[in-house]
Amino acid sequence: MVPMLTTRLTTSLRLRHPIVSAPMAFAGGGALAAAVSRAGGLGLIGGGYGDRAWLQAQFAAAGDTRVGVGFITWALQQSPSLLTDVLRHRPAAVMLSFGDPRPFADEIRAAGAALICQCQDIAHVDDALDAGAEVVVAQGTEAGGHGALRGTITLVPETADRIAGRAPATLLLAAGGIADGRGLAAALMLGADGVLLGTRLWASQEALVKPGHHEAIVGTDGDGTVRTRVADIAREIAWPRGFTARIRRNRFTERWHGHEDDLERNLGSEGPRYRQAFADGDPEHTGVWFGEAAGLIHAIEPAGVIIERIVRDAAGLLGREAVSRLADQAVERAGRGPGTPPG
C-alpha cells in the first residue's frame, strides 16, 4: 500500500501524489503522461518546439487519461495557434518555460487549465506571479535539458519565500536533480508543494527514448553530464541568451564543447551527422538529454513503479508526524489555493 502524501498540490489539482512529470521534448509523449497520471501524479506531454501532428498523436496516445502539456514559450510565440489547438483537448494544465508567459495566460485560464510556469531565477518567478500562474516550478541547474545557473537547494526556498510574500496561494514545484524519495522529502521540507520529475521519468519504459540512450543513463554517474550550447548549435536552434542544455558527456561534447565557433563553421557536415545519430539512438555522437540525477538511476522501469517507490520512500523519511502535518497544512490552505481544474 503506497502511503498518501497530501499537500496543497494534491488537494488543488486532485492528485494522489505530489509528482508532476516534466514535459520533455521528444521524450515525454502521451504514453508516459498517461502512465504518470494513472499512478497518481500529473503527466505532461512535451509540446517542445511545436509539432502539430506529433501533439495530436500524443494526445490520442494518452486517451481519456487526465493529462497536461508543456511548451517552450519562445517557440510557442512563433506559432500561437498551437496553444488554441491543444486547449481543445482540455488539458488539466499547461506549462510554459523559457519566455514571457503573459501573452498566453488568459487563454489558458479561460480554457479551465492550470497555468504552470517554470522559472530559473527570481526574476522569472516575478514574471510568473505577474502572469497569475497557479503553479511555479523552481528549476535548478542540475536538471537535464535546458536551464540556467541557480542550484535547486537554494532556489526552491528562496522562491517559496517570494511566493509567500507576493502570492501565497500559488503552488510551488521543485525541479532539478530529484530522482528518489530523498529528493521528494527534501523538496517538501524546503517549502515546495511537490516535485517536477524529468530525468528520472526520462529513464522509464514509457518514455520515447532510444534503447541506446537508456543504456547510457544507467551507465552514467552524476559527473557524466555537461551544460553546453553544442547540441543547439548542431541542431541550428537559436536559444535565447542565458539558457544552455545539460546533456551527457560523450564523444560529441568532447569534440565540440569549448570549440563552438569551429562547430558553427562545420555545420554543413556536422548538423546532418548529429541528426542522424540522434535518430539512430547513438549515445556517443549526438545529444543525450538527461541531468545530474543520472547517478541515482540504476534501471529503466515503468513510470508507475518509479512514482510509487519515490512516494513510499519519502513518506518513510518524513515520518508519520511530518506527513500528518503536511496534510493538515494542505487542508488548512486549500481554500486559498488556485482552485481545481476540470477533469
N, C-alpha and C positions, 0 to 999 in steps of 0.2 A: 504494500500500500504506500503510495507516494504521499508524503505529508503536504498540507496546504501551507503556502507562504503567501498570506493575504497582505497586499499593500494597496496604496492608493491606485496603482496601475491596474491591478487585477480587478479592483472594485469598479473603477471608472470605465475600463474597456472590456469588462465581462470576460476575464481570463481566469484560468485555474492557476497559472504560474506566471511570475513576473519576468517573462522572457519574450523578446521580440527578435525575429531573425532579420539580419541586415539585408537590404535589397541589393544583393551583389550582382553587378552587371555580368551577364553571360552565364553566371553560375546559379543564381537564385531564381529558378523557374517556378512554375506552378506546382509541380510535384513536391518540391521542398517546402514551399509556402504552406501548402495544404497539410503536409506532414507535421509541421510545427504547430499549426492551429489545432489539428486533431489531438496533438499531445498536450494541449492546454495553454500554449503560448499564442502569439500572433505572428503568422508568417507574412512576409512582404515579398512580392515579386519584384525583381530588379529591372526597372524600366531603363536604366542606363542612359545611353545616348539617344534612345527613342527610335525603336524599330516597330512600326505599327503592326505589321503582320506577326512578328515574334510575340508582341504583347498579347495580341488576340489569341494566339495559340497557347500561351501560358495561362491565361485566364480560363481557357477551355480545359487545360490540364488540371487546374485547381477544382474544377467542377462547382458544386454547390457549397464548398467549404468557405467559411468566412475568412477572407484574407485581405491584405492591403497591397500597396505598391509604392515604389520609391523611384525618384528621378534625380539625375544630375541637373541641378537647377539651371545652370548657364546653357546647357544643351536644350532643355525644355523651352527656354526663351526663344530659341530658333525655330521651334515648331509647336507653339502653344496649343494647337488643336488636338495634340496627343492627349493632353490632360482631359479635354472635353470627352474624347473617345473613351478613355479609361474610366471616367466617372460614371459612364453608362453601366458599368459592371457593379456599381455600388460598393466600392471597396470600403472596408472598415476604417482605413487610414491611408493617408498619402504622406510620404516622407520626402522632403526636399533637402538636398545637400549641395553645398558649394555654389552659393549665389543668393541673391536677394529673394526671399520668399514672398514678399508683399504683393507683387503683381498677381499671384495665384491664390492668395489666402481666401479671398471672398468666394471664389468659385468652389474651392474645396469645401469650405464651410457650408455653403448653400446646398451642396450635394449630401450633407449629413456625415461627411467623413471627418475624422480627427486629423488635424494638421500636425505632423511631426517635423521638426527642424533639427538637422544635425549641425553641430557647432564645433569649431576647433579652437576658439578663443572667446574671451568675454565680449569683445565687440560683436561677434557673431551671435552670442546669446542675447545681447541687447536688440539686435535686429529681429531675432525670433520672437522675443517678447513684444516688440513693437508690432509685429505681424499678428499677434494674438495666438501664437502656437499653443495648442493644448499639451504638447509633449516636446521637450527639448532633449536632445541627445548630446552629451558631452563626450566627444571622441578624442581619445588620447593618441599620441603618435605611434604607440605600439601596434595600432590596428593595421591590418592588411589593406592593400589598395590605397586609394588617395586619402590624404590627410595633411596635417601640418606638424607643428613642433611641440605643443604642450603635452605633458605627461598625464596619464589618466588619474593617478593618485592625488594630484593637486588640482587638476581642472574640475573634477567632479565636486568636491566640497566647495570650491570657490563658486562654481555655478549654482550649487544648492543655496549658498548664501545670497547670491544675486537674485535668484528666483524668490526667495523668502522676502527680500526687501522690496521687490518690484511687482511680482505677480504670484503670490503664494499658492494659488490654485493650480498653477502649471506643474505638470508632472516632469520627472527627470529620469532619463536612462543613462547609464554609464556604458561606454564602449571603448575597446582597445585593450587587448591582452587578457580578456576574460574568457576562460575556457573550461572552468570546473567549478565545483561548489565553493571553493575558497574565494574565487573571484566574485561570485554572486553574493556571498556573505559579506565580503569586504565592501562591495558597491553599496549594499543596503546600509552598512554602518557609516559609509561616507556621506550618506544623505540621498542616495538615489532611490527611486521607487521601483527600479527593475534594471535589466540589462539588455543591450542590443548585442547579439552574438553574430559575428561574421566568420572569422577563420574556423572556429570550432564546427560550425554548420557547413562551411565550405568542404570540410572533411567528413561529410556524411554521404550515405549511399544515395540519397535523393538529389544531391547537388549535380548540376550539369558540368561536371569536371572530368577531364580525360583520365583514364587509369594511370598513365604515367605521371601525371601531376599529383594524383592522390598518393601514389607510391613515394613521390618526392617529399611530401609533407611529413609522412610517417618517419622518414629517414633524416629529417632536418631538426636541429635544435633552435633555441631562441636567438642564437648568434647568427643563424643562417639566412637572415634577410637584410635588405639594404633599402634605404629611402633614396629614390633616384628619379631622374627625368627620362632615362634612356628608353623605357618602354613607350612613353608617349611620343618621343621623337621618332622612333621606328614606325609607330602607327600613324604618324603625321596628325596627331590630335593636339591642338593648341590649348593646353590647360592654362587657366588664369595664374598669374604670378602668386606665389605663396603656397601652392599645393604641389606636392610630389607624391609618387607612388611607392608604397612598400611592397617589394616583391622578393622572391627567393634569390639568393646569391647563386649564380651559375656561370657557365662559360660566356653567356651573352652579357651579363653585367660585368664580369671580369674584363671582357674585351672593351666595353664601351663606357662604363661608368668612369667619369673623370676625363673622358675623351668625346664629349658631346659634340663639339664642333666637327670632329672627324666623322662621326656618325651622320650628321646632317649632310656632309659633303658626299657621303656614300649611300644616300637613301635609295638611289635607283636600283641598287642590288640588295642592300640590307633590309629595306622595307618588305619586299616580297618574301625574302628569306625568313624574316620574323613571322609574318602572317602564315606562311606555310608550316613553320614549326609549331605555331600555336594550334593550327587546325589538326596537325598530326599528333598532338599531345606530347611533343618532345619537351622534356623537362630542362634541357640544357641550353637551347638556342632561341628562347622566347621568354616572355614574362610569365612567371608562375605566381599567382596573385594570392599570397597569404601573409599573415603577420607574425609577430613575435610569439604568439600563443602556440606556434608550431611545436615548441619544446614541451608542451603539455599534452600533445596529441600522439597517441600510440597505435590507433586503429581507426579504420573507416567503418562507421557504424550507422544504423538507422537513426534518423533525427529524433524519433520518439525515445529511444534508449538513451541518447545523449542528454536530452532535456530532463528526463526522469532522474537520472543519476545526479545531474547538477543540482536539482532541487532537493533531492534526498540528502545529499552531502552538505549542502548549505544549511538546511534545517538542523542537521545534526551538529554542525559547528556553532550555529547561533544559540542552540539550546531552547528548551520549551519556553522559558521566560521571555527571551528576546522575540521568538516567533509570536507569542501572545501579545507582546507589546506592539509589534508591527501591525497585527490585526486590529487591535484597539485603535491605533492611530489612523488606520485606513478608514474604519467606520466613523470615527470622530470627524475626519476631514473630508469625507466623501461628499458631504453637502456643499463643500466649497470647490469640488473638483470640476473638471471640464465637461462633465456630462457623459452620457453613454451614446456612442454612435450606433446606428441601426445595425441589426444583424443581417 
